[in-house]
Protein backbone atom coordinates (compact mmCIF):
# COMPACT_ATOMS: atom_id res chain seq x y z
CA UNK A 1 0.00 0.00 0.00
CA UNK A 2 1.43 3.32 -1.04
CA UNK A 3 0.87 6.04 1.55
CA UNK A 4 -1.39 8.93 0.36
CA UNK A 5 -2.82 7.03 -2.63
CA UNK A 6 -6.16 6.41 -0.92
CA UNK A 7 -6.65 9.34 1.50
CA UNK A 8 -9.20 8.97 4.31
CA UNK A 9 -11.19 11.82 5.80
CA UNK A 10 -12.68 11.91 9.25
CA UNK A 11 -15.47 14.22 10.27
CA UNK A 12 -16.50 14.24 13.91
CA UNK A 13 -18.51 17.50 13.84
CA UNK A 14 -22.17 17.33 15.11
CA UNK A 15 -24.66 16.24 12.40
CA UNK A 16 -27.26 19.00 12.55
CA UNK A 17 -29.45 20.17 9.62
CA UNK A 18 -27.80 23.27 8.26
CA UNK A 19 -27.62 25.01 4.96
CA UNK A 20 -24.05 23.82 4.53
CA UNK A 21 -22.99 20.32 5.62
CA UNK A 22 -19.44 19.15 5.92
CA UNK A 23 -17.75 18.65 2.64
CA UNK A 24 -17.11 15.28 1.20
CA UNK A 25 -20.67 13.90 1.43
CA UNK A 26 -23.14 14.13 -1.43
CA UNK A 27 -26.57 15.60 -0.98
CA UNK A 28 -29.52 13.22 -1.38
CA UNK A 29 -30.19 12.43 -5.00
CA UNK A 30 -26.96 14.19 -6.16
CA UNK A 31 -24.48 12.35 -8.31
CA UNK A 32 -20.83 13.27 -8.23
CA UNK A 33 -18.08 12.46 -10.62
CA UNK A 34 -15.29 10.94 -8.60
CA UNK A 35 -15.80 9.16 -5.32
CA UNK A 36 -12.10 9.49 -4.59
CA UNK A 37 -11.58 13.13 -5.30
CA UNK A 38 -10.21 15.62 -2.91
CA UNK A 39 -12.27 17.55 -0.40
CA UNK A 40 -12.16 20.65 -2.57
CA UNK A 41 -13.63 18.71 -5.52
CA UNK A 42 -16.66 17.27 -3.65
CA UNK A 43 -20.03 19.12 -3.83
CA UNK A 44 -21.46 20.44 -0.62
CA UNK A 45 -23.89 18.20 1.24
CA UNK A 46 -27.26 19.67 2.13
CA UNK A 47 -29.61 18.49 4.88
CA UNK A 48 -32.52 20.07 3.04
CA UNK A 49 -35.01 18.17 0.90
CA UNK A 50 -34.25 18.33 -2.84
CA UNK A 51 -37.22 20.51 -3.69
CA UNK A 52 -37.55 22.61 -0.55
CA UNK A 53 -35.71 24.94 1.73
CA UNK A 54 -36.63 23.06 4.87
CA UNK A 55 -34.90 20.03 6.38
CA UNK A 56 -36.04 16.50 5.55
CA UNK A 57 -39.18 15.53 7.43
CA UNK A 58 -40.80 12.16 8.02
CA UNK A 59 -44.28 11.49 6.68
CA UNK A 60 -47.07 10.77 9.07
CA UNK A 61 -48.18 7.18 9.26
CA UNK A 62 -51.46 7.86 7.44
CA UNK A 63 -49.57 9.59 4.60
CA UNK A 64 -47.03 6.86 4.06
CA UNK A 65 -47.25 4.47 1.15
CA UNK A 66 -45.80 1.05 1.67
CA UNK A 67 -44.53 -1.16 -1.06
CA UNK A 68 -46.78 -4.20 -1.46
CA UNK A 69 -49.71 -2.74 0.48
CA UNK A 70 -53.19 -3.24 -1.03
CA UNK A 71 -55.75 -0.45 -1.41
CA UNK A 72 -58.80 -0.57 0.86
CA UNK A 73 -61.55 -2.53 -0.86
CA UNK A 74 -64.99 -0.87 -1.03
CA UNK A 75 -67.72 -2.90 0.68
CA UNK A 76 -70.20 -4.51 -1.74
CA UNK A 77 -73.69 -5.99 -1.38
CA UNK A 78 -74.54 -9.00 -3.55
CA UNK A 79 -71.55 -8.15 -5.71
CA UNK A 80 -72.77 -4.59 -6.35
CA UNK A 81 -71.47 -1.31 -5.06
CA UNK A 82 -73.49 -0.03 -2.17
CA UNK A 83 -74.66 3.02 -4.12
CA UNK A 84 -75.80 0.91 -7.09
CA UNK A 85 -77.51 -1.60 -4.78
CA UNK A 86 -79.36 1.23 -2.99
CA UNK A 87 -80.65 2.68 -6.28
CA UNK A 88 -81.85 -0.74 -7.47
CA UNK A 89 -83.60 -1.38 -4.15
CA UNK A 90 -85.48 1.93 -4.34
CA UNK A 91 -86.57 1.32 -7.96
CA UNK A 92 -87.74 -2.21 -7.12
CA UNK A 93 -89.71 -0.92 -4.12
CA UNK A 94 -91.48 1.68 -6.27
CA UNK A 95 -92.39 -0.96 -8.89
CA UNK A 96 -93.80 -3.35 -6.26
CA UNK A 97 -95.80 -0.55 -4.59
CA UNK A 98 -97.24 0.59 -7.92
CA UNK A 99 -98.21 -2.99 -8.81
CA UNK A 100 -99.92 -3.47 -5.42
CA UNK A 101 -101.88 -0.22 -5.76
CA UNK A 102 -102.88 -1.07 -9.35
CA UNK A 103 -104.02 -4.55 -8.35
CA UNK A 104 -106.11 -3.20 -5.45
CA UNK A 105 -107.79 -0.55 -7.59
CA UNK A 106 -108.45 -3.06 -10.40
CA UNK A 107 -109.95 -5.59 -8.00
CA UNK A 108 -112.20 -2.97 -6.41
CA UNK A 109 -113.44 -1.79 -9.82
CA UNK A 110 -114.04 -5.36 -11.01
CA UNK A 111 -115.99 -6.17 -7.85
CA UNK A 112 -118.04 -3.01 -8.26
CA UNK A 113 -118.83 -3.80 -11.89
CA UNK A 114 -119.84 -7.38 -11.05
CA UNK A 115 -122.13 -6.15 -8.30
CA UNK A 116 -123.68 -3.57 -10.60
CA UNK A 117 -124.27 -6.04 -13.45
CA UNK A 118 -125.80 -8.66 -11.16
CA UNK A 119 -128.14 -6.19 -9.48
CA UNK A 120 -129.03 -3.56 -12.02
CA UNK A 121 -132.53 -2.93 -10.72
CA UNK A 122 -131.58 -3.28 -7.05
CA UNK A 123 -133.48 -6.60 -6.70
CA UNK A 124 -131.29 -9.72 -6.46
CA UNK A 125 -131.98 -13.01 -8.19
CA UNK A 126 -133.33 -15.64 -5.82
CA UNK A 127 -134.19 -19.30 -6.02
CA UNK A 128 -137.78 -20.01 -5.09
CA UNK A 129 -138.11 -22.80 -2.56
CA UNK A 130 -140.64 -25.60 -2.86
CA UNK A 131 -142.88 -26.85 -0.09
CA UNK A 132 -143.83 -30.33 -1.36
CA UNK A 133 -142.94 -31.87 2.01
CA UNK A 134 -144.79 -29.29 4.12
CA UNK A 135 -147.25 -30.97 6.53
CA UNK A 136 -149.90 -28.31 6.06
CA UNK A 137 -149.16 -26.36 2.88
CA UNK A 138 -150.99 -23.19 1.97
CA UNK A 139 -152.30 -22.88 -1.56
CA UNK A 140 -153.32 -19.54 -2.96
CA UNK A 141 -155.72 -21.21 -5.37
CA UNK A 142 -157.88 -22.17 -2.33
CA UNK A 143 -158.21 -18.57 -1.13
CA UNK A 144 -161.72 -17.33 -1.80
CA UNK A 145 -161.20 -13.65 -0.99
CA UNK A 146 -157.92 -12.23 -2.24
CA UNK A 147 -158.78 -8.73 -1.02
CA UNK A 148 -157.55 -9.65 2.46
CA UNK A 149 -153.94 -9.49 1.28
CA UNK A 150 -152.13 -6.24 2.00
CA UNK A 151 -149.38 -7.03 -0.50
CA UNK A 152 -149.01 -9.15 -3.59
CA UNK A 153 -148.85 -12.96 -3.38
CA UNK A 154 -147.44 -15.35 -5.97
CA UNK A 155 -147.27 -19.13 -6.09
CA UNK A 156 -146.17 -21.37 -8.97
CA UNK A 157 -146.93 -25.04 -9.78
CA UNK A 158 -145.08 -27.54 -11.97
CA UNK A 159 -148.25 -29.04 -13.53
CA UNK A 160 -151.51 -27.62 -14.81
CA UNK A 161 -154.51 -27.21 -12.48
CA UNK A 162 -152.20 -26.31 -9.58
CA UNK A 163 -150.77 -29.83 -9.34
CA UNK A 164 -147.29 -31.27 -8.92
CA UNK A 165 -144.48 -29.40 -7.23
CA UNK A 166 -145.18 -25.94 -5.88
CA UNK A 167 -143.29 -23.02 -4.43
CA UNK A 168 -143.67 -21.17 -1.19
CA UNK A 169 -145.83 -18.06 -1.36
CA UNK A 170 -143.62 -15.21 -2.60
CA UNK A 171 -144.26 -11.71 -1.22
CA UNK A 172 -141.13 -9.72 -2.19
CA UNK A 173 -139.94 -8.04 -5.39
CA UNK A 174 -137.07 -9.62 -7.30
CA UNK A 175 -136.02 -12.17 -9.90
CA UNK A 176 -136.85 -15.79 -9.03
CA UNK A 177 -135.55 -19.03 -10.56
CA UNK A 178 -137.62 -22.20 -10.02
CA UNK A 179 -136.39 -25.81 -9.79
CA UNK A 180 -139.06 -26.63 -12.41
CA UNK A 181 -140.89 -24.93 -15.27
CA UNK A 182 -144.13 -23.48 -13.96
CA UNK A 183 -147.24 -24.37 -15.96
CA UNK A 184 -149.86 -22.95 -13.59
CA UNK A 185 -149.76 -20.15 -11.03
CA UNK A 186 -151.69 -17.82 -8.75
CA UNK A 187 -151.05 -14.06 -8.77
CA UNK A 188 -152.93 -11.87 -6.28
CA UNK A 189 -152.28 -8.14 -6.24
CA UNK A 190 -155.54 -6.37 -5.37
CA UNK A 191 -154.10 -3.49 -3.32
CA UNK A 192 -150.78 -2.99 -5.05
CA UNK A 193 -149.54 -1.64 -8.36
CA UNK A 194 -147.30 -4.67 -9.05
CA UNK A 195 -146.81 -7.09 -11.93
CA UNK A 196 -145.25 -10.46 -12.73
CA UNK A 197 -143.11 -10.99 -15.87
CA UNK A 198 -142.47 -14.52 -17.18
CA UNK A 199 -138.96 -15.32 -18.47
CA UNK A 200 -137.22 -18.19 -20.23
CA UNK A 201 -133.80 -17.17 -18.83
CA UNK A 202 -131.99 -14.06 -17.63
CA UNK A 203 -131.88 -12.57 -21.13
CA UNK A 204 -135.05 -13.90 -22.78
CA UNK A 205 -138.53 -12.63 -22.10
CA UNK A 206 -141.33 -15.16 -22.38
CA UNK A 207 -143.57 -12.65 -24.19
CA UNK A 208 -145.96 -12.63 -21.20
CA UNK A 209 -146.62 -10.54 -18.10
CA UNK A 210 -149.57 -10.06 -15.77
CA UNK A 211 -150.54 -7.13 -13.55
CA UNK A 212 -154.11 -7.96 -12.54
CA UNK A 213 -154.88 -10.75 -10.07
CA UNK A 214 -155.42 -14.14 -11.68
CA UNK A 215 -155.52 -17.87 -10.96
CA UNK A 216 -154.14 -19.44 -14.13
CA UNK A 217 -154.71 -23.18 -14.48
CA UNK A 218 -152.36 -23.45 -17.43
CA UNK A 219 -150.04 -21.05 -19.21
CA UNK A 220 -150.10 -20.34 -22.94
CA UNK A 221 -146.67 -21.96 -23.48
CA UNK A 222 -146.96 -25.69 -22.66
CA UNK A 223 -143.23 -25.88 -21.81
CA UNK A 224 -143.72 -23.39 -18.99
CA UNK A 225 -141.35 -20.76 -17.55
CA UNK A 226 -138.40 -21.37 -15.18
CA UNK A 227 -137.98 -17.73 -14.13
CA UNK A 228 -140.20 -14.76 -13.16
CA UNK A 229 -139.67 -11.11 -12.28
CA UNK A 230 -141.90 -9.59 -9.57
CA UNK A 231 -141.90 -5.80 -9.65
CA UNK A 232 -143.94 -2.78 -8.61
CA UNK A 233 -144.38 0.66 -10.11
CA UNK A 234 -145.67 2.01 -13.38
CA UNK A 235 -147.55 -0.83 -15.06
CA UNK A 236 -147.17 0.88 -18.43
CA UNK A 237 -143.37 0.80 -18.27
CA UNK A 238 -142.57 -1.41 -21.27
CA UNK A 239 -138.96 -1.84 -20.17
CA UNK A 240 -140.01 -3.30 -16.82
CA UNK A 241 -142.66 -5.47 -18.49
CA UNK A 242 -139.97 -7.35 -20.47
CA UNK A 243 -137.03 -7.13 -18.06
CA UNK A 244 -135.65 -10.50 -16.90
CA UNK A 245 -132.41 -9.54 -15.11
C-alpha positions as CSV (number, residue, x, y, z in Angstrom):
1,X,0.0,0.0,0.0
2,X,1.4,3.3,-1.0
3,X,0.9,6.0,1.6
4,X,-1.4,8.9,0.4
5,X,-2.8,7.0,-2.6
6,X,-6.2,6.4,-0.9
7,X,-6.7,9.3,1.5
8,X,-9.2,9.0,4.3
9,X,-11.2,11.8,5.8
10,X,-12.7,11.9,9.3
11,X,-15.5,14.2,10.3
12,X,-16.5,14.2,13.9
13,X,-18.5,17.5,13.8
14,X,-22.2,17.3,15.1
15,X,-24.7,16.2,12.4
16,X,-27.3,19.0,12.6
17,X,-29.5,20.2,9.6
18,X,-27.8,23.3,8.3
19,X,-27.6,25.0,5.0
20,X,-24.0,23.8,4.5
21,X,-23.0,20.3,5.6
22,X,-19.4,19.2,5.9
23,X,-17.7,18.7,2.6
24,X,-17.1,15.3,1.2
25,X,-20.7,13.9,1.4
26,X,-23.1,14.1,-1.4
27,X,-26.6,15.6,-1.0
28,X,-29.5,13.2,-1.4
29,X,-30.2,12.4,-5.0
30,X,-27.0,14.2,-6.2
31,X,-24.5,12.3,-8.3
32,X,-20.8,13.3,-8.2
33,X,-18.1,12.5,-10.6
34,X,-15.3,10.9,-8.6
35,X,-15.8,9.2,-5.3
36,X,-12.1,9.5,-4.6
37,X,-11.6,13.1,-5.3
38,X,-10.2,15.6,-2.9
39,X,-12.3,17.6,-0.4
40,X,-12.2,20.6,-2.6
41,X,-13.6,18.7,-5.5
42,X,-16.7,17.3,-3.7
43,X,-20.0,19.1,-3.8
44,X,-21.5,20.4,-0.6
45,X,-23.9,18.2,1.2
46,X,-27.3,19.7,2.1
47,X,-29.6,18.5,4.9
48,X,-32.5,20.1,3.0
49,X,-35.0,18.2,0.9
50,X,-34.2,18.3,-2.8
51,X,-37.2,20.5,-3.7
52,X,-37.5,22.6,-0.6
53,X,-35.7,24.9,1.7
54,X,-36.6,23.1,4.9
55,X,-34.9,20.0,6.4
56,X,-36.0,16.5,5.6
57,X,-39.2,15.5,7.4
58,X,-40.8,12.2,8.0
59,X,-44.3,11.5,6.7
60,X,-47.1,10.8,9.1
61,X,-48.2,7.2,9.3
62,X,-51.5,7.9,7.4
63,X,-49.6,9.6,4.6
64,X,-47.0,6.9,4.1
65,X,-47.2,4.5,1.2
66,X,-45.8,1.1,1.7
67,X,-44.5,-1.2,-1.1
68,X,-46.8,-4.2,-1.5
69,X,-49.7,-2.7,0.5
70,X,-53.2,-3.2,-1.0
71,X,-55.8,-0.5,-1.4
72,X,-58.8,-0.6,0.9
73,X,-61.5,-2.5,-0.9
74,X,-65.0,-0.9,-1.0
75,X,-67.7,-2.9,0.7
76,X,-70.2,-4.5,-1.7
77,X,-73.7,-6.0,-1.4
78,X,-74.5,-9.0,-3.5
79,X,-71.5,-8.2,-5.7
80,X,-72.8,-4.6,-6.3
81,X,-71.5,-1.3,-5.1
82,X,-73.5,0.0,-2.2
83,X,-74.7,3.0,-4.1
84,X,-75.8,0.9,-7.1
85,X,-77.5,-1.6,-4.8
86,X,-79.4,1.2,-3.0
87,X,-80.6,2.7,-6.3
88,X,-81.9,-0.7,-7.5
89,X,-83.6,-1.4,-4.2
90,X,-85.5,1.9,-4.3
91,X,-86.6,1.3,-8.0
92,X,-87.7,-2.2,-7.1
93,X,-89.7,-0.9,-4.1
94,X,-91.5,1.7,-6.3
95,X,-92.4,-1.0,-8.9
96,X,-93.8,-3.4,-6.3
97,X,-95.8,-0.6,-4.6
98,X,-97.2,0.6,-7.9
99,X,-98.2,-3.0,-8.8
100,X,-99.9,-3.5,-5.4
101,X,-101.9,-0.2,-5.8
102,X,-102.9,-1.1,-9.3
103,X,-104.0,-4.6,-8.3
104,X,-106.1,-3.2,-5.4
105,X,-107.8,-0.6,-7.6
106,X,-108.5,-3.1,-10.4
107,X,-110.0,-5.6,-8.0
108,X,-112.2,-3.0,-6.4
109,X,-113.4,-1.8,-9.8
110,X,-114.0,-5.4,-11.0
111,X,-116.0,-6.2,-7.9
112,X,-118.0,-3.0,-8.3
113,X,-118.8,-3.8,-11.9
114,X,-119.8,-7.4,-11.1
115,X,-122.1,-6.2,-8.3
116,X,-123.7,-3.6,-10.6
117,X,-124.3,-6.0,-13.5
118,X,-125.8,-8.7,-11.2
119,X,-128.1,-6.2,-9.5
120,X,-129.0,-3.6,-12.0
121,X,-132.5,-2.9,-10.7
122,X,-131.6,-3.3,-7.1
123,X,-133.5,-6.6,-6.7
124,X,-131.3,-9.7,-6.5
125,X,-132.0,-13.0,-8.2
126,X,-133.3,-15.6,-5.8
127,X,-134.2,-19.3,-6.0
128,X,-137.8,-20.0,-5.1
129,X,-138.1,-22.8,-2.6
130,X,-140.6,-25.6,-2.9
131,X,-142.9,-26.8,-0.1
132,X,-143.8,-30.3,-1.4
133,X,-142.9,-31.9,2.0
134,X,-144.8,-29.3,4.1
135,X,-147.2,-31.0,6.5
136,X,-149.9,-28.3,6.1
137,X,-149.2,-26.4,2.9
138,X,-151.0,-23.2,2.0
139,X,-152.3,-22.9,-1.6
140,X,-153.3,-19.5,-3.0
141,X,-155.7,-21.2,-5.4
142,X,-157.9,-22.2,-2.3
143,X,-158.2,-18.6,-1.1
144,X,-161.7,-17.3,-1.8
145,X,-161.2,-13.7,-1.0
146,X,-157.9,-12.2,-2.2
147,X,-158.8,-8.7,-1.0
148,X,-157.5,-9.7,2.5
149,X,-153.9,-9.5,1.3
150,X,-152.1,-6.2,2.0
151,X,-149.4,-7.0,-0.5
152,X,-149.0,-9.2,-3.6
153,X,-148.9,-13.0,-3.4
154,X,-147.4,-15.3,-6.0
155,X,-147.3,-19.1,-6.1
156,X,-146.2,-21.4,-9.0
157,X,-146.9,-25.0,-9.8
158,X,-145.1,-27.5,-12.0
159,X,-148.2,-29.0,-13.5
160,X,-151.5,-27.6,-14.8
161,X,-154.5,-27.2,-12.5
162,X,-152.2,-26.3,-9.6
163,X,-150.8,-29.8,-9.3
164,X,-147.3,-31.3,-8.9
165,X,-144.5,-29.4,-7.2
166,X,-145.2,-25.9,-5.9
167,X,-143.3,-23.0,-4.4
168,X,-143.7,-21.2,-1.2
169,X,-145.8,-18.1,-1.4
170,X,-143.6,-15.2,-2.6
171,X,-144.3,-11.7,-1.2
172,X,-141.1,-9.7,-2.2
173,X,-139.9,-8.0,-5.4
174,X,-137.1,-9.6,-7.3
175,X,-136.0,-12.2,-9.9
176,X,-136.8,-15.8,-9.0
177,X,-135.5,-19.0,-10.6
178,X,-137.6,-22.2,-10.0
179,X,-136.4,-25.8,-9.8
180,X,-139.1,-26.6,-12.4
181,X,-140.9,-24.9,-15.3
182,X,-144.1,-23.5,-14.0
183,X,-147.2,-24.4,-16.0
184,X,-149.9,-23.0,-13.6
185,X,-149.8,-20.1,-11.0
186,X,-151.7,-17.8,-8.8
187,X,-151.1,-14.1,-8.8
188,X,-152.9,-11.9,-6.3
189,X,-152.3,-8.1,-6.2
190,X,-155.5,-6.4,-5.4
191,X,-154.1,-3.5,-3.3
192,X,-150.8,-3.0,-5.0
193,X,-149.5,-1.6,-8.4
194,X,-147.3,-4.7,-9.0
195,X,-146.8,-7.1,-11.9
196,X,-145.2,-10.5,-12.7
197,X,-143.1,-11.0,-15.9
198,X,-142.5,-14.5,-17.2
199,X,-139.0,-15.3,-18.5
200,X,-137.2,-18.2,-20.2
201,X,-133.8,-17.2,-18.8
202,X,-132.0,-14.1,-17.6
203,X,-131.9,-12.6,-21.1
204,X,-135.0,-13.9,-22.8
205,X,-138.5,-12.6,-22.1
206,X,-141.3,-15.2,-22.4
207,X,-143.6,-12.6,-24.2
208,X,-146.0,-12.6,-21.2
209,X,-146.6,-10.5,-18.1
210,X,-149.6,-10.1,-15.8
211,X,-150.5,-7.1,-13.6
212,X,-154.1,-8.0,-12.5
213,X,-154.9,-10.7,-10.1
214,X,-155.4,-14.1,-11.7
215,X,-155.5,-17.9,-11.0
216,X,-154.1,-19.4,-14.1
217,X,-154.7,-23.2,-14.5
218,X,-152.4,-23.5,-17.4
219,X,-150.0,-21.0,-19.2
220,X,-150.1,-20.3,-22.9
221,X,-146.7,-22.0,-23.5
222,X,-147.0,-25.7,-22.7
223,X,-143.2,-25.9,-21.8
224,X,-143.7,-23.4,-19.0
225,X,-141.4,-20.8,-17.5
226,X,-138.4,-21.4,-15.2
227,X,-138.0,-17.7,-14.1
228,X,-140.2,-14.8,-13.2
229,X,-139.7,-11.1,-12.3
230,X,-141.9,-9.6,-9.6
231,X,-141.9,-5.8,-9.6
232,X,-143.9,-2.8,-8.6
233,X,-144.4,0.7,-10.1
234,X,-145.7,2.0,-13.4
235,X,-147.6,-0.8,-15.1
236,X,-147.2,0.9,-18.4
237,X,-143.4,0.8,-18.3
238,X,-142.6,-1.4,-21.3
239,X,-139.0,-1.8,-20.2
240,X,-140.0,-3.3,-16.8
241,X,-142.7,-5.5,-18.5
242,X,-140.0,-7.3,-20.5
243,X,-137.0,-7.1,-18.1
244,X,-135.6,-10.5,-16.9
245,X,-132.4,-9.5,-15.1
